[in-house]
Amino acid sequence: MRSTVLISMIACVLMCCSSKIFAQANAITPDHVYHDNIKSVKFNLVGDPLSMPMYTIGTGDKLELSFDDMDNDVKNYYYTFVLCNADWTPAQVNQFDYMRGFSETRILDYRLSSVSLQRYTHYTAQLPGTNSYPVKSGNYLLKVYLDSDTSQLAFTRRMYVVENKAGIAGFIQQPIAPKIFRTYQKINFEINTGSLNIPNPFNQIKVVILQNYRWDNAITNIKPTYINGNILKYNAEQDCVMPAGKEYRWIDLRSFRLQTERVAHSEYHKNSTDIFAVPDVEQADKIYQFIKDINGRYYLATIDDYNPNYEGDYASVHFSFASPEPYAGYDMYIFGEFTNYEVNNNNKLTYNGATRAYEGTLQLKQGYYNYLYGLVDRTVPNAKFSTELTEGNYWETENNYTILLYYRALGSRADELVASVTLNSILNRK
């Protein structure tokens, strides 16, 4: 009797611990930096700094992770993977079922900075490594942490592992509805499920549409408009449309010595550099003009004969957005890949009544950056970031739309990523 009670108590404790661990994992924010000393996090296909961190099982693709530690010392950084569902909640699957090799890997490739005024340590790693790699497709949360202690989380990044089991084809067009005809873009596509066993496509299939790789405004929870055997068609006017936005603003920081594009002036100090960007203005009411951009991304580079990874310097870059008066009830943010597509105090701008402009400062490494300005309504709980008043929306805008197809087999406990495609609003326009 006593042993039965003891076993029951142990089982309850284990269940409570498992629930607590799962709750903690569920609270982790993807694409977030937890320490101010971590800068310039890049995670992409090797050789392509503007790509998504996605690789296909069985192809030998490699991803490259890099970041700088501004403490300018050597630390023991480790990384691990967590399998997630389509909505980025951790899948309730044992790590042994989706990983091979070690559960965590130490980042051994690092180099202390040289030449630059700002001292830092540059870390890099190629993933997946030979000693630790995923074997199942799906969304993965990459966690980087200190001293083999997952509670000392440094930052997280999304990673995509795809196993092509289906096909996606589509195009972009101008919407028909009069209210959004000139400001939105419509994504039409169809899915060929191939040999997947899908008796209930409404529950087993999940589709996500990303605009320029952003998750803050992703389209989710959409259902097929038509089903014809293995073909699922998505072209609903109310579901597959997105505000088109406008071409991203840019600043060229590849040199701190020269007055590069969009730099007003620079100030040089003994141990630091301040760069002042050309003041920006509202362009929601401006006529659309095509400007080739990199859709909100950034890449590290120098125009001197320096290696940007460990010889590139940092500067305090001052941005300003001219406005005769503040936007009543709104907070303004500068936004792009270099802000992790987040809105927080780090990229929030403050209105200066003396200069009649919103102002903010970011510490940035030499490179080329895309960005835009947007507002968050303080009066609305959980209000979303919007560029409607600051940038405007024009259906002609060049955007990339990535369609991710997730499938859950009957009895499975996780969503598989079985297909993906990226459509360009100009190259794939109908």
ZAMARGU-736438 format. One record per residue (C-alpha): residue number from 0; residue in one letter; x, y, z. Coordinates in Angstrom, 3 decimals. Layout:
N
(gupa NUM, A, (X, Y, Z))
...
***
This chain:
430
(gupa 0, M, (0.000, 0.000, 0.000))
(gupa 1, R, (2.793, 2.386, 1.002))
(gupa 2, S, (4.760, 1.661, -2.180))
(gupa 3, T, (1.643, 2.331, -4.288))
(gupa 4, V, (1.139, 5.684, -2.578))
(gupa 5, L, (4.857, 6.505, -2.987))
(gupa 6, I, (4.775, 5.696, -6.716))
(gupa 7, S, (1.681, 7.870, -7.134))
(gupa 8, M, (3.369, 10.763, -5.339))
(gupa 9, I, (6.504, 10.459, -7.490))
(gupa 10, A, (4.377, 10.367, -10.646))
(gupa 11, C, (2.545, 13.530, -9.555))
(gupa 12, V, (5.840, 15.321, -8.849))
(gupa 13, L, (7.225, 14.322, -12.260))
(gupa 14, M, (4.053, 15.489, -13.982))
(gupa 15, C, (4.191, 18.829, -12.179))
(gupa 16, C, (7.863, 19.284, -13.093))
(gupa 17, S, (7.180, 18.399, -16.720))
(gupa 18, S, (4.304, 20.885, -16.821))
(gupa 19, K, (6.492, 23.582, -15.291))
(gupa 20, I, (9.324, 22.940, -17.776))
(gupa 21, F, (6.886, 22.998, -20.690))
(gupa 22, A, (5.325, 26.231, -19.419))
(gupa 23, Q, (8.770, 27.844, -19.171))
(gupa 24, A, (9.651, 26.704, -22.694))
(gupa 25, N, (6.332, 28.015, -23.962))
(gupa 26, A, (7.113, 31.448, -22.501))
(gupa 27, I, (10.318, 31.832, -24.535))
(gupa 28, T, (10.033, 34.459, -27.266))
(gupa 29, P, (11.439, 33.532, -30.698))
(gupa 30, D, (13.886, 35.955, -32.327))
(gupa 31, H, (14.666, 37.789, -29.110))
(gupa 32, V, (17.926, 38.988, -27.538))
(gupa 33, Y, (17.972, 38.726, -23.764))
(gupa 34, H, (21.243, 40.562, -22.990))
(gupa 35, D, (22.374, 44.033, -24.061))
(gupa 36, N, (25.931, 42.827, -24.702))
(gupa 37, I, (24.741, 40.672, -27.646))
(gupa 38, K, (24.770, 42.535, -30.983))
(gupa 39, S, (24.551, 41.848, -34.724))
(gupa 40, V, (22.939, 38.418, -34.556))
(gupa 41, K, (22.732, 36.876, -38.037))
(gupa 42, F, (21.288, 33.467, -38.861))
(gupa 43, N, (20.973, 32.490, -42.507))
(gupa 44, L, (22.096, 30.124, -45.251))
(gupa 45, V, (25.869, 30.069, -45.615))
(gupa 46, G, (26.903, 32.802, -48.020))
(gupa 47, D, (23.491, 34.484, -48.205))
(gupa 48, P, (22.971, 37.015, -45.369))
(gupa 49, L, (19.539, 38.018, -46.721))
(gupa 50, S, (18.047, 34.497, -46.644))
(gupa 51, M, (15.793, 32.741, -44.170))
(gupa 52, P, (17.443, 30.186, -41.850))
(gupa 53, M, (15.852, 27.268, -43.704))
(gupa 54, Y, (17.402, 24.065, -44.942))
(gupa 55, T, (16.005, 20.980, -46.607))
(gupa 56, I, (16.564, 17.531, -45.155))
(gupa 57, G, (18.898, 15.439, -47.264))
(gupa 58, T, (20.408, 18.310, -49.280))
(gupa 59, G, (23.493, 19.080, -47.228))
(gupa 60, D, (22.419, 22.706, -46.749))
(gupa 61, K, (24.260, 24.570, -44.011))
(gupa 62, L, (23.180, 27.526, -41.914))
(gupa 63, E, (25.528, 30.093, -40.439))
(gupa 64, L, (25.024, 31.676, -37.029))
(gupa 65, S, (27.088, 34.689, -35.983))
(gupa 66, F, (26.939, 37.313, -33.260))
(gupa 67, D, (29.106, 39.718, -31.275))
(gupa 68, D, (29.636, 39.866, -27.519))
(gupa 69, M, (30.408, 43.468, -26.586))
(gupa 70, D, (32.036, 42.455, -23.284))
(gupa 71, N, (35.190, 41.656, -25.307))
(gupa 72, D, (36.017, 38.495, -23.399))
(gupa 73, V, (35.681, 34.762, -24.036))
(gupa 74, K, (32.579, 33.000, -22.761))
(gupa 75, N, (31.249, 29.474, -23.036))
(gupa 76, Y, (28.234, 29.734, -25.346))
(gupa 77, Y, (26.152, 26.657, -26.142))
(gupa 78, Y, (23.172, 26.062, -28.407))
(gupa 79, T, (20.354, 23.567, -28.602))
(gupa 80, F, (17.176, 23.045, -30.636))
(gupa 81, V, (13.546, 22.811, -29.527))
(gupa 82, L, (10.977, 21.375, -31.938))
(gupa 83, C, (7.905, 23.611, -32.185))
(gupa 84, N, (4.505, 23.465, -33.810))
(gupa 85, A, (3.319, 25.745, -36.593))
(gupa 86, D, (2.391, 28.429, -34.022))
(gupa 87, W, (5.814, 28.175, -32.294))
(gupa 88, T, (4.500, 26.495, -29.181))
(gupa 89, P, (6.936, 23.712, -28.157))
(gupa 90, A, (5.871, 20.295, -29.457))
(gupa 91, Q, (5.303, 17.751, -26.731))
(gupa 92, V, (7.819, 15.366, -28.231))
(gupa 93, N, (10.928, 13.951, -26.577))
(gupa 94, Q, (14.125, 15.464, -27.936))
(gupa 95, F, (15.460, 11.978, -28.701))
(gupa 96, D, (12.679, 11.635, -31.287))
(gupa 97, Y, (13.717, 14.637, -33.381))
(gupa 98, M, (17.460, 15.052, -32.693))
(gupa 99, R, (20.519, 12.910, -33.282))
(gupa 100, G, (23.803, 13.337, -31.460))
(gupa 101, F, (24.366, 15.611, -28.492))
(gupa 102, S, (21.494, 17.601, -27.043))
(gupa 103, E, (23.678, 20.723, -26.846))
(gupa 104, T, (26.758, 21.981, -28.657))
(gupa 105, R, (29.401, 24.458, -27.571))
(gupa 106, I, (30.311, 27.291, -29.957))
(gupa 107, L, (34.066, 26.957, -30.363))
(gupa 108, D, (34.715, 29.338, -33.253))
(gupa 109, Y, (35.364, 32.856, -31.944))
(gupa 110, R, (37.750, 35.727, -32.585))
(gupa 111, L, (38.571, 38.920, -30.717))
(gupa 112, S, (37.999, 42.097, -32.719))
(gupa 113, S, (40.898, 43.985, -34.251))
(gupa 114, V, (41.336, 47.384, -35.955))
(gupa 115, S, (37.972, 48.677, -34.679))
(gupa 116, L, (37.626, 51.220, -31.876))
(gupa 117, Q, (34.819, 49.216, -30.311))
(gupa 118, R, (36.163, 46.013, -28.828))
(gupa 119, Y, (34.074, 42.819, -28.997))
(gupa 120, T, (34.279, 39.070, -29.486))
(gupa 121, H, (32.835, 37.617, -32.683))
(gupa 122, Y, (31.302, 34.124, -32.491))
(gupa 123, T, (30.245, 31.957, -35.404))
(gupa 124, A, (28.990, 28.419, -35.987))
(gupa 125, Q, (27.693, 26.337, -38.871))
(gupa 126, L, (24.473, 24.435, -38.245))
(gupa 127, P, (23.514, 21.679, -38.174))
(gupa 128, G, (26.783, 20.243, -36.918))
(gupa 129, T, (27.918, 16.672, -37.418))
(gupa 130, N, (27.438, 15.932, -33.710))
(gupa 131, S, (23.974, 17.440, -33.339))
(gupa 132, Y, (21.283, 17.725, -36.015))
(gupa 133, P, (17.489, 17.510, -36.414))
(gupa 134, V, (16.003, 14.523, -38.227))
(gupa 135, K, (12.391, 15.659, -38.424))
(gupa 136, S, (10.999, 18.573, -40.393))
(gupa 137, G, (9.240, 21.458, -38.692))
(gupa 138, N, (9.810, 24.716, -36.855))
(gupa 139, Y, (12.796, 24.748, -34.535))
(gupa 140, L, (13.681, 27.247, -31.851))
(gupa 141, L, (17.441, 27.780, -31.652))
(gupa 142, K, (18.454, 28.670, -28.097))
(gupa 143, V, (21.899, 30.107, -27.368))
(gupa 144, Y, (22.905, 30.242, -23.707))
(gupa 145, L, (25.861, 30.468, -21.339))
(gupa 146, D, (27.841, 27.787, -19.498))
(gupa 147, S, (25.594, 24.879, -20.499))
(gupa 148, D, (22.830, 26.439, -18.385))
(gupa 149, T, (19.612, 26.982, -20.360))
(gupa 150, S, (18.394, 29.443, -17.713))
(gupa 151, Q, (21.183, 31.822, -18.845))
(gupa 152, L, (19.581, 32.410, -22.217))
(gupa 153, A, (21.453, 34.862, -24.457))
(gupa 154, F, (19.126, 34.915, -27.491))
(gupa 155, T, (16.781, 32.809, -29.606))
(gupa 156, R, (16.264, 32.451, -33.340))
(gupa 157, R, (13.723, 30.708, -35.538))
(gupa 158, M, (14.969, 27.876, -37.748))
(gupa 159, Y, (13.057, 26.007, -40.443))
(gupa 160, V, (13.683, 22.392, -41.441))
(gupa 161, V, (11.682, 21.346, -44.491))
(gupa 162, E, (11.172, 17.912, -46.016))
(gupa 163, N, (9.527, 18.326, -49.400))
(gupa 164, K, (6.452, 16.098, -49.470))
(gupa 165, A, (4.057, 18.477, -51.237))
(gupa 166, G, (4.092, 21.289, -53.791))
(gupa 167, I, (3.037, 24.949, -53.765))
(gupa 168, A, (2.467, 27.211, -56.771))
(gupa 169, G, (1.023, 30.721, -56.818))
(gupa 170, F, (1.130, 34.352, -57.892))
(gupa 171, I, (0.487, 37.855, -56.571))
(gupa 172, Q, (-2.218, 40.133, -57.905))
(gupa 173, Q, (-4.052, 43.352, -57.181))
(gupa 174, P, (-7.186, 42.795, -55.042))
(gupa 175, I, (-10.639, 43.341, -56.499))
(gupa 176, A, (-12.361, 44.854, -53.450))
(gupa 177, P, (-12.617, 48.668, -53.923))
(gupa 178, K, (-11.575, 49.472, -50.333))
(gupa 179, I, (-8.213, 47.718, -50.629))
(gupa 180, F, (-7.700, 47.837, -54.401))
(gupa 181, R, (-4.864, 50.389, -54.272))
(gupa 182, T, (-3.239, 49.523, -50.935))
(gupa 183, Y, (-3.183, 45.721, -50.555))
(gupa 184, Q, (-1.698, 42.724, -52.349))
(gupa 185, K, (-3.481, 39.401, -52.821))
(gupa 186, I, (-1.704, 36.061, -52.616))
(gupa 187, N, (-3.228, 33.319, -54.765))
(gupa 188, F, (-1.816, 29.824, -54.473))
(gupa 189, E, (-2.644, 26.147, -54.620))
(gupa 190, I, (-1.200, 23.137, -52.854))
(gupa 191, N, (-0.641, 19.685, -54.291))
(gupa 192, T, (-0.626, 17.364, -51.295))
(gupa 193, G, (0.903, 14.537, -53.317))
(gupa 194, S, (0.977, 11.240, -51.433))
(gupa 195, L, (0.260, 12.731, -47.985))
(gupa 196, N, (-2.523, 10.978, -46.125))
(gupa 197, I, (-5.004, 13.797, -45.469))
(gupa 198, P, (-8.524, 12.588, -44.749))
(gupa 199, N, (-9.248, 15.895, -42.947))
(gupa 200, P, (-7.377, 18.763, -44.654))
(gupa 201, F, (-9.093, 21.422, -42.506))
(gupa 202, N, (-7.427, 20.035, -39.379))
(gupa 203, Q, (-4.289, 18.361, -40.706))
(gupa 204, I, (-3.063, 21.209, -42.923))
(gupa 205, K, (-1.870, 24.592, -41.672))
(gupa 206, V, (-0.665, 27.417, -43.908))
(gupa 207, V, (1.333, 30.485, -42.893))
(gupa 208, I, (2.098, 33.440, -45.187))
(gupa 209, L, (5.016, 35.707, -44.264))
(gupa 210, Q, (5.614, 39.108, -45.803))
(gupa 211, N, (9.371, 39.746, -46.081))
(gupa 212, Y, (10.018, 36.974, -43.500))
(gupa 213, R, (8.160, 38.831, -40.712))
(gupa 214, W, (6.062, 36.971, -38.140))
(gupa 215, D, (4.494, 40.008, -36.456))
(gupa 216, N, (1.971, 40.393, -39.310))
(gupa 217, A, (1.857, 36.804, -40.595))
(gupa 218, I, (-1.361, 35.413, -42.101))
(gupa 219, T, (-2.456, 32.270, -40.255))
(gupa 220, N, (-5.546, 30.125, -39.729))
(gupa 221, I, (-6.631, 30.253, -43.368))
(gupa 222, K, (-8.678, 27.469, -44.930))
(gupa 223, P, (-8.754, 26.297, -48.556))
(gupa 224, T, (-11.372, 27.872, -50.785))
(gupa 225, Y, (-11.683, 24.804, -53.021))
(gupa 226, I, (-10.653, 21.171, -52.666))
(gupa 227, N, (-10.302, 18.971, -55.736))
(gupa 228, G, (-8.691, 15.647, -54.914))
(gupa 229, N, (-5.068, 16.373, -53.967))
(gupa 230, I, (-5.347, 20.049, -54.937))
(gupa 231, L, (-6.180, 22.680, -52.320))
(gupa 232, K, (-6.813, 26.199, -53.675))
(gupa 233, Y, (-6.472, 29.364, -51.596))
(gupa 234, N, (-7.711, 32.609, -53.117))
(gupa 235, A, (-10.231, 34.084, -50.676))
(gupa 236, E, (-10.361, 37.888, -50.938))
(gupa 237, Q, (-10.777, 38.319, -47.197))
(gupa 238, D, (-8.071, 35.850, -46.060))
(gupa 239, C, (-5.124, 36.013, -48.444))
(gupa 240, V, (-4.598, 39.774, -48.646))
(gupa 241, M, (-2.032, 41.946, -46.879))
(gupa 242, P, (-1.295, 45.684, -46.694))
(gupa 243, A, (1.418, 46.209, -49.295))
(gupa 244, G, (3.459, 48.734, -47.314))
(gupa 245, K, (6.140, 50.675, -49.132))
(gupa 246, E, (9.775, 50.198, -50.089))
(gupa 247, Y, (12.024, 50.224, -47.030))
(gupa 248, R, (14.162, 53.177, -46.090))
(gupa 249, W, (17.908, 52.575, -45.973))
(gupa 250, I, (21.213, 53.761, -44.592))
(gupa 251, D, (24.671, 52.836, -45.838))
(gupa 252, L, (27.057, 52.351, -42.909))
(gupa 253, R, (29.754, 50.427, -44.746))
(gupa 254, S, (32.245, 53.204, -43.992))
(gupa 255, F, (32.507, 55.532, -41.014))
(gupa 256, R, (35.240, 57.636, -42.648))
(gupa 257, L, (33.234, 58.636, -45.715))
(gupa 258, Q, (29.858, 60.328, -45.827))
(gupa 259, T, (27.977, 57.418, -47.310))
(gupa 260, E, (24.397, 57.384, -48.557))
(gupa 261, R, (21.780, 58.707, -46.119))
(gupa 262, V, (24.415, 59.915, -43.618))
(gupa 263, A, (24.135, 63.618, -42.681))
(gupa 264, H, (27.355, 63.923, -40.694))
(gupa 265, S, (29.624, 62.053, -38.289))
(gupa 266, E, (31.386, 62.934, -35.050))
(gupa 267, Y, (34.615, 61.201, -34.108))
(gupa 268, H, (35.791, 60.702, -30.547))
(gupa 269, K, (38.809, 59.002, -29.045))
(gupa 270, N, (37.064, 55.681, -28.435))
(gupa 271, S, (33.743, 55.973, -30.269))
(gupa 272, T, (31.902, 57.316, -33.298))
(gupa 273, D, (28.534, 59.050, -33.602))
(gupa 274, I, (26.726, 59.010, -36.930))
(gupa 275, F, (23.693, 61.173, -37.651))
(gupa 276, A, (21.308, 59.893, -40.306))
(gupa 277, V, (19.587, 62.244, -42.707))
(gupa 278, P, (16.259, 63.186, -41.033))
(gupa 279, D, (13.319, 61.160, -42.346))
(gupa 280, V, (9.832, 62.463, -43.060))
(gupa 281, E, (6.372, 60.984, -43.352))
(gupa 282, Q, (5.781, 59.444, -46.775))
(gupa 283, A, (2.287, 58.001, -46.454))
(gupa 284, D, (0.966, 60.771, -48.703))
(gupa 285, K, (3.878, 60.676, -51.161))
(gupa 286, I, (3.525, 59.288, -54.675))
(gupa 287, Y, (4.860, 55.734, -54.944))
(gupa 288, Q, (8.403, 55.438, -56.259))
(gupa 289, F, (10.195, 52.139, -56.797))
(gupa 290, I, (13.505, 51.913, -54.933))
(gupa 291, K, (15.409, 48.648, -54.892))
(gupa 292, D, (15.608, 47.533, -51.281))
(gupa 293, I, (16.465, 44.364, -49.362))
(gupa 294, N, (13.007, 44.066, -47.789))
(gupa 295, G, (13.878, 45.035, -44.242))
(gupa 296, R, (17.045, 42.965, -43.919))
(gupa 297, Y, (20.626, 44.033, -43.257))
(gupa 298, Y, (24.065, 42.688, -44.010))
(gupa 299, L, (27.472, 43.421, -42.511))
(gupa 300, A, (30.062, 44.859, -44.895))
(gupa 301, T, (32.820, 47.427, -45.267))
(gupa 302, I, (34.040, 49.319, -48.328))
(gupa 303, D, (37.570, 49.209, -46.924))
(gupa 304, D, (39.665, 46.076, -47.123))
(gupa 305, Y, (38.410, 44.845, -43.748))
(gupa 306, N, (36.666, 41.667, -42.671))
(gupa 307, P, (33.287, 42.939, -41.384))
(gupa 308, N, (32.922, 40.040, -38.947))
(gupa 309, Y, (35.825, 40.840, -36.623))
(gupa 310, E, (37.252, 44.085, -38.056))
(gupa 311, G, (34.002, 45.976, -38.615))
(gupa 312, D, (33.461, 48.827, -36.180))
(gupa 313, Y, (30.396, 49.973, -34.248))
(gupa 314, A, (28.889, 53.445, -34.046))
(gupa 315, S, (26.043, 55.134, -32.212))
(gupa 316, V, (23.642, 55.882, -35.060))
(gupa 317, H, (21.148, 58.684, -34.421))
(gupa 318, F, (17.833, 58.533, -36.295))
(gupa 319, S, (15.188, 61.255, -36.469))
(gupa 320, F, (11.704, 61.419, -37.941))
(gupa 321, A, (10.474, 64.979, -38.501))
(gupa 322, S, (6.923, 65.647, -37.317))
(gupa 323, P, (5.301, 69.052, -36.617))
(gupa 324, E, (3.634, 67.516, -33.575))
(gupa 325, P, (3.564, 64.080, -31.923))
(gupa 326, Y, (1.063, 61.449, -33.000))
(gupa 327, A, (-1.475, 61.707, -30.180))
(gupa 328, G, (-1.973, 58.398, -28.386))
(gupa 329, Y, (0.754, 56.585, -30.348))
(gupa 330, D, (4.305, 55.430, -29.693))
(gupa 331, M, (6.771, 55.431, -32.597))
(gupa 332, Y, (9.376, 52.751, -33.309))
(gupa 333, I, (12.102, 52.162, -35.858))
(gupa 334, F, (11.759, 48.658, -37.243))
(gupa 335, G, (13.590, 46.012, -39.286))
(gupa 336, E, (15.644, 42.844, -39.017))
(gupa 337, F, (18.220, 44.754, -36.948))
(gupa 338, T, (15.533, 45.316, -34.262))
(gupa 339, N, (14.502, 41.627, -34.435))
(gupa 340, Y, (11.147, 42.795, -35.863))
(gupa 341, E, (10.162, 43.700, -32.306))
(gupa 342, V, (8.804, 46.838, -30.652))
(gupa 343, N, (10.348, 47.572, -27.268))
(gupa 344, N, (12.242, 50.280, -25.417))
(gupa 345, N, (15.428, 49.581, -27.380))
(gupa 346, N, (13.959, 50.812, -30.678))
(gupa 347, K, (11.355, 53.232, -29.348))
(gupa 348, L, (11.736, 56.861, -30.463))
(gupa 349, T, (11.140, 59.862, -28.213))
(gupa 350, Y, (9.515, 63.093, -29.418))
(gupa 351, N, (11.725, 66.165, -29.028))
(gupa 352, G, (9.656, 69.339, -28.968))
(gupa 353, A, (12.710, 71.548, -29.583))
(gupa 354, T, (13.625, 69.820, -32.857))
(gupa 355, R, (10.020, 68.843, -33.653))
(gupa 356, A, (11.081, 65.297, -34.415))
(gupa 357, Y, (11.058, 61.773, -33.012))
(gupa 358, E, (14.610, 60.746, -32.104))
(gupa 359, G, (16.380, 57.531, -31.190))
(gupa 360, T, (19.848, 55.979, -31.121))
(gupa 361, L, (20.984, 52.451, -31.947))
(gupa 362, Q, (24.435, 50.894, -31.742))
(gupa 363, L, (25.060, 49.407, -35.202))
(gupa 364, K, (27.952, 47.651, -36.896))
(gupa 365, Q, (29.321, 48.599, -40.291))
(gupa 366, G, (26.950, 47.367, -42.972))
(gupa 367, Y, (23.905, 48.183, -45.076))
(gupa 368, Y, (20.540, 48.481, -43.306))
(gupa 369, N, (16.875, 48.628, -44.292))
(gupa 370, Y, (14.304, 50.015, -41.882))
(gupa 371, L, (10.962, 51.759, -41.574))
(gupa 372, Y, (8.963, 53.719, -39.005))
(gupa 373, G, (5.678, 52.675, -37.476))
(gupa 374, L, (3.223, 53.383, -34.680))
(gupa 375, V, (1.586, 51.431, -31.873))
(gupa 376, D, (-1.689, 52.709, -30.446))
(gupa 377, R, (-1.252, 53.082, -26.677))
(gupa 378, T, (-5.022, 53.206, -26.142))
(gupa 379, V, (-5.640, 49.733, -27.583))
(gupa 380, P, (-4.556, 46.643, -25.603))
(gupa 381, N, (-2.112, 44.459, -27.570))
(gupa 382, A, (-2.233, 46.865, -30.515))
(gupa 383, K, (-0.124, 45.837, -33.492))
(gupa 384, F, (2.702, 47.761, -35.098))
(gupa 385, S, (1.399, 49.726, -38.093))
(gupa 386, T, (3.080, 51.763, -40.825))
(gupa 387, E, (-0.127, 53.087, -42.377))
(gupa 388, L, (0.373, 56.672, -41.122))
(gupa 389, T, (4.155, 56.864, -41.440))
(gupa 390, E, (4.951, 54.918, -44.623))
(gupa 391, G, (1.655, 54.278, -46.395))
(gupa 392, N, (0.479, 51.308, -48.475))
(gupa 393, Y, (0.788, 50.963, -52.231))
(gupa 394, W, (-0.163, 47.814, -54.105))
(gupa 395, E, (2.780, 48.270, -56.522))
(gupa 396, T, (5.331, 47.732, -53.721))
(gupa 397, E, (7.924, 44.987, -54.181))
(gupa 398, N, (7.555, 42.339, -51.445))
(gupa 399, N, (8.518, 38.731, -50.869))
(gupa 400, Y, (5.778, 36.387, -49.667))
(gupa 401, T, (6.888, 33.084, -48.162))
(gupa 402, I, (4.227, 30.369, -47.919))
(gupa 403, L, (4.898, 27.659, -45.336))
(gupa 404, L, (2.893, 24.414, -45.440))
(gupa 405, Y, (2.570, 22.373, -42.263))
(gupa 406, Y, (1.092, 18.875, -42.030))
(gupa 407, R, (0.186, 16.771, -39.019))
(gupa 408, A, (-0.192, 13.044, -39.575))
(gupa 409, L, (-2.977, 11.203, -37.797))
(gupa 410, G, (-1.854, 10.462, -34.247))
(gupa 411, S, (1.217, 12.707, -34.509))
(gupa 412, R, (2.148, 15.194, -31.776))
(gupa 413, A, (3.951, 17.774, -33.940))
(gupa 414, D, (3.515, 19.725, -37.167))
(gupa 415, E, (5.809, 18.817, -40.052))
(gupa 416, L, (7.030, 21.463, -42.504))
(gupa 417, V, (6.406, 19.726, -45.833))
(gupa 418, A, (6.728, 22.534, -48.393))
(gupa 419, S, (7.636, 26.184, -48.790))
(gupa 420, V, (7.841, 28.698, -51.598))
(gupa 421, T, (8.694, 32.400, -51.845))
(gupa 422, L, (6.761, 34.544, -54.321))
(gupa 423, N, (7.818, 38.023, -55.373))
(gupa 424, S, (5.138, 40.642, -55.899))
(gupa 425, I, (6.826, 41.834, -59.110))
(gupa 426, L, (8.408, 38.691, -60.557))
(gupa 427, N, (5.346, 36.569, -59.704))
(gupa 428, R, (2.711, 39.206, -60.381))
(gupa 429, K, (-0.289, 38.367, -62.518))
***
